[in-house]
């Protein structure tokens, strides 16, 4: 597969499927789905199952469609990663101090030793910050498969982070941010200044018509109460948000919702759930 200027690959990875997209900034279709591959999750060796699925996925592109030399960004489903808020210890003076604080907080929240996870964050010694963790074993298999197919990995990120980095400058004061994907609402409760995040919550959505305006309003009000924050004036959301959320608000139990990527959704047409994951927060 010959690469034109401005083209790159994006891979979406979940615990049950992988997908491969080609994106183009200047010519041709902005997003082209090259392949998708579903697989049975493995309880004992989940990351080996992901690696084998990626080999099958990329193997479909061999021969005159070789992916060798292409830059690739990998987007991980949020349930494969961890995101949490860290308060730096008093008088923290070294990076090691706040890294240790992130590790202790991780263990307290998730009950797992942080040594098995690669932790990164917006390190700050004076203010609370957010950290993200990806299993080291998962990173190892992703890099191994990329090496086997001679791909150049330019980034590996959780889905929520790709989306928030794409849209955060458009979040209005008084609004919260959300990502809807595969019946999961990942919610960022944002301070009134519209800049700093108080908390990130991953909330399963009810099936069918249950995730209506009333459910959304009650969910946002409950989260605000739990966080001791004012309820948001607006939820700005991207991803597969139910159409009912963006209807005009006439009930005080509801909270207004605006879809940030409405134009992008219209242009993407019938992209599958896994293709949407691979696209992540990409501009294309």
TIVO-852825 format. One record per atom (N, C-alpha, C): residue in three letters; x, y, z. Coordinates in steps of 0.001 Angstrom, whole numbers, padded with zeros to 6 digits, always signed. Layout:
REM TIVO-852825
alaXYZ/...
//
This chain:
REM TIVO-852825
unk+000853-001179+000000/unk+000000+000000+000000/unk+000893+001235+000000/unk+000869+001981-001077/unk+001706+003169-001185/unk+001115+004299-000356/unk+001992+005030+000299/unk+001551+006089+001202/unk+001743+007440+000546/unk+000651+008218+000500/unk+000716+009587+000003/unk+001017+010533+001158/unk+001459+011721+000836/unk+001740+012720+001862/unk+000468+013019+002658/unk+000589+013035+003981/unk-000552+013328+004834/unk-001359+012121+005239/unk-000969+010934+004788/unk-001698+009725+005151/unk-001024+009030+006332/unk-001829+008387+007158/unk-001324+007608+008281/unk-002347+006534+008621/unk-001982+005664+009547/unk-002864+004592+009976/unk-003293+004822+011419/unk-004469+004311+011740/unk-004958+004319+013118/unk-005494+002926+013431/unk-005115+002422+014592/unk-005557+001101+015033/unk-006374+001262+016306/unk-007549+000666+016323/unk-008376+000627+017519/unk-008254-000725+018177/unk-008094-000738+019490/unk-007899-001991+020230/unk-008869-002048+021400/unk-009678-003094+021434/unk-010527-003367+022592/unk-010249-004800+023045/unk-010977-005247+024048/unk-010775-006596+024543/unk-011437-007661+023705/unk-012151-007261+022640/unk-012864-008244+021823/unk-012746-007991+020318/unk-012089-006912+019907/unk-011972-006624+018476/unk-010855-005603+018254/unk-010355-005590+017007/unk-009365-004591+016590/unk-009787-004065+015222/unk-009355-002866+014912/unk-009716-002270+013625/unk-008546-001455+013093/unk-008507-001290+011772/unk-007434-000560+011103/unk-008046+000449+010138/unk-007660+001721+010307/unk-008122+002787+009430/unk-006938+003441+008728/unk-007201+003962+007557/unk-006255+004870+006889/unk-006877+006256+006916/unk-006127+007244+007382/unk-006609+008616+007394/unk-005780+009457+006429/unk-006419+010455+005868/unk-005753+011316+004890/unk-006164+012758+005148/unk-005201+013638+005229/unk-005487+015039+005506/unk-005789+015846+004253/unk-005211+015459+003111/unk-005286+016363+001960/unk-005890+015752+000699/unk-005897+014441+000557/unk-006434+013882-000687/unk-007181+012593-000384/unk-008169+012308-001229/unk-008935+011083-001055/unk-009893+011163+000119/unk-010445+010019+000493/unk-011369+009949+001618/unk-010640+010248+002924/unk-011227+011087+003785/unk-010553+011387+005053/unk-010328+010149+005912/unk-011293+009220+005913/unk-011186+007994+006709/unk-011601+006811+005848/unk-010729+005812+005775/unk-011041+004585+005044/unk-010832+003398+005977/unk-011852+002584+006140/unk-011732+001379+006957/unk-011045+000303+006122/unk-009875-000138+006565/unk-009115-001151+005832/unk-009455-002559+006288/unk-009647-002751+007584/unk-009934-004102+008084/unk-010431-004012+009520/unk-011235-004992+009906/unk-011665-005163+011292/unk-011612-006646+011611/unk-011316-006947+012853/unk-011187-008356+013232/unk-011701-008537+014653/unk-012765-009334+014798/unk-013289-009664+016116/unk-012664-010967+016597/unk-012579-011108+017910/unk-011984-012327+018460/unk-012619-012627+019810/unk-012454-013873+020245/unk-012978-014275+021551/unk-012000-013850+022634/unk-012448-013085+023614/unk-011533-012679+024687/unk-010992-013893+025434/unk-009771-013753+025916/unk-009126-014821+026672/unk-008950-014372+028111/unk-009519-015129+029048/unk-009382-014775+030447/unk-007969-014943+030960/unk-007267-015969+030494/unk-005923-016253+030994/unk-004856-015438+030280/unk-005027-015237+028975/unk-004004-014528+028193/unk-004668-013467+027309/unk-005266-012443+027916/unk-006021-011464+027120/unk-005155-010692+026137/unk-003921-010406+026496/unk-003094-009591+025609/unk-002518-010416+024464/unk-002317-011705+024693/unk-001923-012578+023586/unk-003044-012660+022552/unk-004292-012687+023035/unk-005428-012725+022108/unk-005473-011441+021282/unk-005180-010303+021913/unk-005147-009035+021177/unk-004022-009055+020149/unk-002845-009547+020536/unk-001702-009593+019620/unk-002019-010463+018405/unk-002617-011623+018633/unk-002939-012516+017512/unk-003988-011892+016595/unk-004939-011171+017193/unk-005944-010493+016371/unk-005303-009396+015525/unk-004342-008676+016086/unk-003649-007642+015318/unk-002838-008256+014185/unk-002217-009400+014442/unk-001462-010072+013367/unk-002390-010470+012224/unk-003566-010980+012580/unk-004537-011344+011539/unk-005013-010102+010794/unk-005264-009026+011531/unk-005727-007776+010937/unk-004699-007220+009959/unk-003459-007104+010413/unk-002409-006523+009576/unk-001984-007485+008471/unk-002145-008782+008718/unk-001815-009751+007691/unk-002664-009612+006447/unk-003878-009067+006607/unk-004734-008833+005448/unk-004177-007743+004541/unk-003213-006961+005045/unk-002668-005848+004269/unk-001315-006182+003651/unk-000906-007443+003689/unk+000396-007829+003141/unk+000389-007819+001612/unk+001531-008160+001045/unk+001660-008180-000410/unk+001720-006769-000958/unk+000927-006481-001979/unk+000980-005159-002592/unk+000314-004100-001720/unk-000241-004534-000582/unk-000843-003584+000347/unk-000060-003527+001657/unk+001211-003767+001613/unk+002037-003793+002821/unk+001924-002485+003589/unk+001872-002613+004928/unk+001792-001434+005782/unk+003174-001009+006286/unk+004214-001689+005847/unk+005567-001390+006332/unk+005911+000080+006100/unk+006473+000705+007150/unk+006911+002086+007054/unk+005857+003118+007359/unk+004613+002702+007524/unk+003546+003668+007792/unk+003573+004106+009252/unk+003292+005396+009523/unk+003094+005828+010909/unk+001726+005369+011394/unk+001634+004961+012658/unk+000370+004458+013189/unk+000136+005022+014588/unk-001095+005440+014834/unk-001543+005824+016167/unk-002492+004744+016670/unk-002311+004331+017919/unk-003112+003256+018497/unk-004013+003834+019574/unk-005308+003555+019457/unk-006299+004044+020416/unk-006837+002848+021190/unk-006755+002926+022511/unk-007171+001829+023380/unk-008542+002101+023975/unk-009405+001092+023971/unk-010695+001221+024643/unk-010464+001564+026106/unk-011321+002411+026656/unk-011096+002919+028005/unk-011100+001831+029070/unk-011780+000697+028807/unk-011781-000345+029836/unk-010470-001124+029886/unk-009556-000870+028960/unk-008218-001468+029017/unk-007240-000589+029779/unk-007661+000601+030136/unk-006770+001587+030749/unk-007360+002057+032079/unk-006609+002902+032764/unk-007071+003507+034011/unk-006777+005009+033969/unk-007723+005809+034445/unk-007562+007257+034547/unk-007969+007684+035951/unk-007166+008499+036613/unk-007507+008916+037971/unk-006821+010235+038321/unk-007358+010868+039361/unk-006872+012166+039829/unk-005891+011954+040973/unk-004812+012715+040940/unk-003767+012590+041949/unk-003565+013936+042636/unk-003540+013915+043952/unk-003183+015105+044722/unk-001726+014979+045156/unk-000877+015894+044739/unk+000544+015765+045102/unk+000740+015889+046609/unk+001732+015210+047172/unk+001980+015314+048610/unk+002481+016703+048984/unk+002268+017121+050236/unk+002766+018429+050667/unk+004282+018528+050488/unk+004723+019672+050036/unk+006155+019955+049872/unk+006833+019005+048889/unk+006076+018480+047938/unk+006699+017635+046903/unk+007692+018477+046108/unk+008901+017940+045958/unk+009952+018716+045298/unk+010542+018002+044102/unk+010312+016686+043992/unk+010939+015919+042922/unk+009869+015190+042108/unk+010221+014881+040876/unk+009322+014085+040046/unk+009036+012746+040712/unk+010038+012180+041364/unk+009847+010888+042025/unk+008768+010961+043098/unk+008623+012114+043747/unk+007605+012273+044793/unk+006198+012168+044217/unk+005959+012861+043113/unk+004604+012846+042556/unk+004336+011549+041782/unk+005376+010927+041232/unk+005190+009610+040626/unk+004791+008589+041691/unk+005428+008678+042846/unk+005071+007775+043933/unk+003641+008019+044404/unk+003242+009299+044482/unk+001875+009628+044885/unk+000870+009042+043896/unk+001177+009110+042602/unk+000286+008537+041592/unk+000182+007030+041757/unk+001324+006375+042054/unk+001309+004933+042254/unk+000509+004521+043474/unk+000661+005252+044583/unk-000089+004945+045800/unk-001590+005132+045584/unk-001945+006210+044887/unk-003358+006464+044620/unk-003935+005386+043707/unk-003175+004982+042712/unk-003606+003905+041808/unk-003907+002636+042609/unk-002996+002263+043488/unk-003185+001037+044267/unk-004391+001155+045193/unk-004595+002335+045774/unk-005741+002525+046656/unk-007064+002411+045898/unk-007098+002939+044676/unk-008338+002941+043899/unk-008646+001580+043286/unk-007626+000933+042749/unk-007861-000262+041937/unk-007396-001556+042594/unk-006698-001465+043729/unk-006283-002670+044431/unk-005256-003490+043692/unk-004498-002862+042812/unk-003476-003555+042041/unk-002126-002873+042249/unk-001059-003677+042168/unk+000277-003111+042281/unk+000581-002292+041025/unk+001079-001071+041171/unk+001336-000227+039999/unk+002507-000701+039140/unk+003321-001619+039653/unk+004503-002048+038902/unk+004148-002673+037554/unk+002966-003273+037448/unk+002569-003937+036202/unk+001972-002966+035189/unk+001926-001681+035531/unk+001299-000691+034672/unk+002284+000411+034324/unk+002193+000903+033096/unk+002956+002074+032681/unk+002124+003307+033000/unk+002599+004128+033914/unk+001843+005292+034384/unk+002451+006566+033798/unk+001607+007404+033258/unk+002023+008727+032785/unk+001019+009740+033302/unk+001412+011008+033312/unk+000492+012009+033841/unk+000918+013420+033484/unk+000045+014360+033774/unk+000368+015785+033647/unk+001023+016224+034957/unk+002225+015727+035204/unk+002884+015866+036502/unk+002891+017308+036977/unk+002448+017498+038227/unk+002409+018839+038813/unk+002639+018694+040318/unk+003630+019388+040829/unk+003991+019252+042241/unk+003147+020122+043160/unk+002354+021032+042603/unk+001607+021978+043440/unk+000099+021882+043296/unk-000400+021241+042235/unk-001833+021159+042013/unk-002230+019733+041655/unk-003479+019336+041944/unk-003940+018015+041527/unk-003838+017852+040011/unk-003550+016647+039584/unk-003406+016358+038152/unk-003975+014975+037871/unk-004112+014662+036590/unk-004629+013355+036194/unk-003509+012477+035657/unk-003640+011198+035965/unk-002684+010203+035495/unk-003440+009130+034710/unk-002722+008482+033819/unk-003279+007379+033031/unk-002333+006198+033127/unk-002890+005002+033103/unk-002070+003791+033185/unk-002520+002789+032129/unk-001537+002126+031529/unk-001773+001066+030545/unk-000947-000142+030989/unk-001489-001348+030921/unk-000705-002515+031326/unk+000590-002624+030510/unk+001689-002845+031208/unk+002972-002984+030519/unk+002946-004155+029541/unk+002251-005219+029924/unk+002187-006398+029048/unk+001458-006064+027751/unk+000426-005229+027824/unk-000286-004818+026618/unk+000604-003952+025737/unk+001296-002997+026340/unk+002213-002160+025565/unk+003280-003004+024881/unk+003762-004018+025571/unk+004818-004870+025001/unk+004323-005594+023752/unk+003097-006143+023792/unk+002612-006876+022619/unk+002281-005919+021481/unk+001794-004721+021800/unk+001508-003754+020744/unk+002789-003350+020013/unk+003833-003108+020772/unk+005103-002707+020164/unk+005737-003867+019407/unk+005579-005080+019924/unk+006128-006246+019231/unk+005456-006445+017880/unk+004129-006373+017849/unk+003406-006552+016584/unk+003769-005430+015616/unk+003866-004203+016106/unk+004256-003087+015238/unk+005640-003328+014646/unk+006544-003860+015454/unk+007893-004152+014968/unk+007864-005243+013903/unk+007048-006269+014121/unk+006944-007365+013160/unk+006479-006866+011795/unk+005575-005891+011787/unk+005025-005383+010527/unk+005691-004076+010094/unk+006763-003707+010791/unk+007581-002544+010436/unk+006764-001255+010404/unk+005893-001133+011387/unk+005112+000091+011560/unk+005850+001035+012502/unk+005651+002324+012302/unk+006245+003337+013171/unk+005167+003869+014106/unk+005217+003473+015385/unk+004201+003882+016350/unk+004466+005318+016785/unk+003496+006198+016555/unk+003656+007601+016938/unk+002890+007930+018212/unk+002023+007034+018667/unk+001302+007293+019904/unk+000400+006136+020278/unk+000258+005916+021603/unk-000676+004931+022148/unk-001441+005639+023254/unk-002764+005800+023088/unk-003541+006600+024030/unk-004888+005950+024338/unk-005404+006181+025557/unk-006794+005803+025836/unk-007761+006621+024983/unk-008893+006034+024682/unk-009882+006674+023821/unk-010318+008031+024384/unk-010591+008076+025689/unk-011074+009324+026278/unk-010062+010449+026104/unk-008789+010147+026280/unk-007765+011192+026171/unk-007687+011728+024750/unk-007789+010857+023744/unk-007755+011343+022361/unk-008916+012301+022106/unk-010085+011961+022654/unk-011266+012795+022426/unk-011163+014120+023185/unk-010753+014058+024451/unk-010683+015293+025241/unk-009622+016230+024692/unk-008474+015709+024296/unk-007434+016569+023726/unk-007908+017238+022438/unk-008758+016544+021699/unk-009284+017106+020452/unk-010261+018253+020722/unk-011092+018122+021772/unk-012224+019029+021932/unk-012136+019969+023124/unk-011131+019863+023962/unk-011151+020594+025230/unk-011193+022111+025060/unk-010608+022628+023989/unk-010645+024076+023797/unk-012038+024581+023450/unk-012903+023670+023042/unk-014269+024067+022729/unk-015241+023899+023876/unk-014751+023421+025037/unk-015635+023231+026189/unk-015906+024583+026842/unk-017168+024921+027013/unk-017568+026228+027526/unk-017527+026258+029049/unk-017318+027444+029642/unk-017426+027571+031099/unk-018800+027106+031572/unk-018829+026332+032624/unk-020084+025815+033147/unk-020520+024502+032521/unk-019777+024020+031511/unk-020128+022765+030842/unk-019232+021632+031319/unk-019735+020409+031211/unk-018940+019202+031397/unk-018739+018555+030030/unk-017756+017646+029964/unk-017431+016976+028708/unk-017716+015486+028838/unk-018202+014885+027755/unk-018475+013454+027777/unk-018111+012785+026461/unk-017759+011516+026567/unk-017514+010663+025398/unk-018424+009451+025513/unk-019214+009207+024474/unk-020088+008035+024440/unk-019513+007034+023452/unk-019268+005820+023952/unk-018749+004765+023079/unk-019156+003416+023636/unk-019766+002603+022786/unk-020107+001221+023134/unk-020884+001155+024456/unk-021930+001984+024561/unk-022839+001997+025719/unk-022143+002409+027010/unk-021104+003217+026892/unk-020395+003732+028056/unk-020243+005244+027909/unk-020649+005984+028940/unk-020456+007431+028979/unk-019260+007712+029891/unk-018162+008180+029299/unk-017016+008603+030090/unk-017143+010106+030273/unk-017286+010505+031522/unk-017687+011867+031858/unk-016552+012598+032555/unk-016265+013813+032096/unk-015297+014691+032763/unk-016059+015808+033451/unk-016009+015813+034786/unk-016631+016891+035564/unk-015636+018042+035636/unk-015963+019127+034968/unk-015020+020236+034786/unk-015376+021393+035707/unk-014343+021979+036284/unk-014543+023117+037179/unk-015181+024284+036412/unk-015712+025242+037171/unk-016452+026348+036562/unk-015604+027182+035619/unk-014267+027142+035784/unk-013406+027921+034889/unk-013306+027315+033496/unk-013843+026092+033334/unk-013808+025441+032027/unk-012454+024887+031659/unk-011519+024832+032602/unk-010162+024403+032280/unk-009753+023119+033007/unk-009917+023075+034315/unk-009433+021935+035086/unk-010546+020922+035335/unk-010176+019644+035374/unk-011125+018555+035578/unk-011109+018153+037047/unk-012293+018049+037641/unk-012398+017590+039023/unk-012336+016057+039088/unk-013023+015390+038159/unk-013073+013918+038194/unk-013438+013387+036821/unk-013080+012129+036588/unk-013470+011405+035381/unk-014233+010166+035817/unk-015405+009978+035274/unk-016258+008848+035625/unk-016605+008042+034364/unk-016528+006735+034454/unk-016972+005844+033375/unk-018299+005235+033808/unk-019385+005590+033115/unk-020737+005247+033550/unk-021438+004386+032501/unk-021786+003152+032833/unk-022557+002325+031890/unk-023910+002963+031613/unk-024328+002905+030370/unk-025612+003469+029970/unk-026665+002372+029893/unk-027901+002666+030284/unk-028950+001650+030176/unk-029229+001295+028721/unk-029682+000080+028517/unk-029943-000399+027160/unk-031228+000206+026604/unk-031335+000114+025275/unk-032552+000544+024605/unk-032806+002037+024755/unk-034062+002379+025079/unk-034469+003778+025199/unk-034241+004333+026603/unk-033584+003552+027465/unk-033394+003982+028849/unk-032481+005175+029000/unk-031550+005346+028065/unk-030606+006469+028152/unk-031213+007701+027481/unk-032276+008227+028091/unk-032976+009372+027526/unk-032529+010653+028227/unk-033209+011752+027937/unk-032845+013031+028549/unk-032993+012988+030072/unk-034014+012306+030551/unk-034219+012232+031995/unk-033061+011483+032661/unk-032681+010337+032082/unk-031550+009576+032644/unk-030284+010422+032657/unk-030028+011127+031562/unk-028827+011957+031490/unk-028862+013044+032562/unk-029983+013750+032694/unk-030083+014816+033675/unk-029886+014304+035090/unk-030525+013181+035416/unk-030394+012628+036764/unk-028969+012131+037027/unk-028345+011579+036005/unk-026970+011096+036155/unk-026012+012249+036417/unk-026153+013333+035661/unk-025285+014483+035852/unk-025522+015143+037211/unk-026760+015252+037626/unk-027070+015842+038923/unk-026499+014985+040056/unk-026605+013672+039924/unk-026072+012780+040965/unk-024552+012897+041064/unk-023873+012911+039908/unk-022418+013032+039930/unk-021991+014366+040532/unk-022708+015433+040222/unk-022379+016737+040795/unk-022539+016715+042314/unk-023592+016063+042792/unk-023816+015962+044230/unk-022698+015168+044896/unk-022309+014051+044291/unk-021245+013224+044860/unk-019910+013962+044904/unk-019687+014839+043936/unk-018425+015568+043856/unk-018472+016915+044569/unk-019641+017245+045156/unk-019825+018530+045819/unk-019527+019677+044856/unk-020130+019596+043674/unk-019973+020595+042633/unk-021344+021088+042181/unk-021424+022292+041630/unk-022684+022701+040993/unk-022967+021792+039792/unk-024221+021517+039557/unk-024541+020704+038378/unk-024190+021487+037121/unk-023781+020800+036061/unk-023377+021523+034848/unk-024565+022193+034175/unk-024277+023296+033532/unk-025308+023973+032743/unk-025500+023285+031395/unk-024478+022547+030979/unk-024475+021955+029644/unk-023538+020763+029643/unk-023890+019713+028923/unk-022969+018612+028644/unk-022570+018708+027178/unk-021275+018850+026922/unk-020764+018820+025551/unk-020161+017441+025324/unk-020708+016747+024341/unk-020413+015333+024202/unk-019956+015024+022781/unk-019118+014006+022653/unk-018758+013500+021334/unk-018962+011992+021332/unk-018934+011409+020137/unk-019166+009976+020023/unk-020619+009669+019703/unk-021028+008459+020054/unk-022353+007957+019665/unk-023410+008338+020693/unk-023597+009628+020899/unk-024593+010104+021862/unk-025995+009877+021311/unk-026944+009438+022155/unk-028332+009290+021694/unk-028877+010607+021153/unk-029641+010530+020091/unk-030184+011733+019461/unk-031082+012515+020417/unk-031747+011813+021331/unk-032669+012480+022256/unk-031959+013474+023161/unk-030667+013286+023413/unk-029960+014161+024347/unk-029894+015606+023855/unk-029823+015797+022559/unk-029628+017145+022020/unk-030934+017856+021692/unk-032063+017283+022100/unk-033334+017968+021907/unk-033423+019170+022848/unk-034223+020199+022496/unk-034398+021352+023395/unk-034893+020915+024770/unk-034362+021562+025802/unk-034705+021205+027180/unk-035934+021993+027627/unk-036958+021285+028087/unk-038180+021936+028572/unk-038540+021475+029978/unk-037812+020512+030514/unk-038089+019933+031824/unk-036947+020277+032768/unk-037219+020799+033959/unk-036128+021153+034879/unk-035295+019958+035323/unk-035803+018741+035122/unk-035026+017548+035456/unk-033968+017243+034392/unk-034055+017925+033259/unk-033118+017674+032156/unk-031972+018688+032192/unk-030879+018338+031542/unk-029736+019237+031360/unk-029411+019269+029871/unk-029189+020469+029355/unk-028932+020620+027918/unk-027678+019863+027500/unk-027701+019383+026274/unk-026582+018612+025732/unk-026304+019093+024311/unk-025019+019269+023994/unk-024607+019679+022652/unk-023587+018681+022126/unk-023751+018279+020878/unk-022845+017311+020253/unk-021705+018066+019585/unk-020496+017834+020032/unk-019338+018565+019515/unk-018948+018124+018116/unk-019054+016826+017846/unk-018551+016307+016572/unk-019680+015961+015616/unk-020707+016807+015572/unk-021871+016537+014731/unk-021492+016476+013257/unk-020672+017410+012805/unk-020244+017406+011403/unk-019401+016166+011117/unk-018507+015836+012053/unk-017655+014664+011879/unk-018492+013396+011829/unk-019521+013302+012676/unk-020381+012130+012664/unk-021121+012000+011348/unk-021601+013110+010819/unk-022333+013063+009555/unk-021439+012579+008425/unk-020175+013014+008439/unk-019264+012612+007370/unk-018810+011175+007512/unk-018861+010629+008758/unk-018383+009264+008962/unk-019431+008226+008596/unk-020693+008658+008467/unk-021734+007761+008001/unk-021872+006526+008849/unk-021630+005361+008226/unk-021878+004094+008895/unk-020670+003447+009499/unk-019742+004204+010049/unk-018580+003594+010689/unk-019022+002708+011849/unk-018387+001557+011972/unk-018712+000630+013053/unk-018190+001161+014382/unk-018586+000497+015454/unk-018108+000875+016787/unk-016594+000823+016858/unk-015990-000221+016288/unk-014533-000354+016357/unk-013830+000668+015474/unk-014432+001009+014341/unk-013830+002048+013485/unk-013867+003406+014177/unk-014958+003664+014894/unk-015057+004910+015646/unk-014010+004953+016754/unk-013739+003816+017362/unk-012686+003757+018384/unk-011336+004074+017768/unk-011016+003472+016640/unk-009736+003714+015993/unk-009587+005175+015588/unk-010661+005783+015139/unk-010603+007194+014753/unk-010322+008077+015954/unk-010881+007699+017124/unk-010627+008448+018347/unk-010907+009930+018167/unk-009978+010755+018627/unk-010162+012206+018517/unk-009541+012802+017291/unk-009243+011966+016280/unk-008580+012465+015068/unk-009405+013554+014414/unk-008715+014508+013815/unk-009386+015586+013082/unk-010045+015081+011819/unk-009593+013937+011304/unk-010158+013405+010059/unk-011306+012469+010348/
//
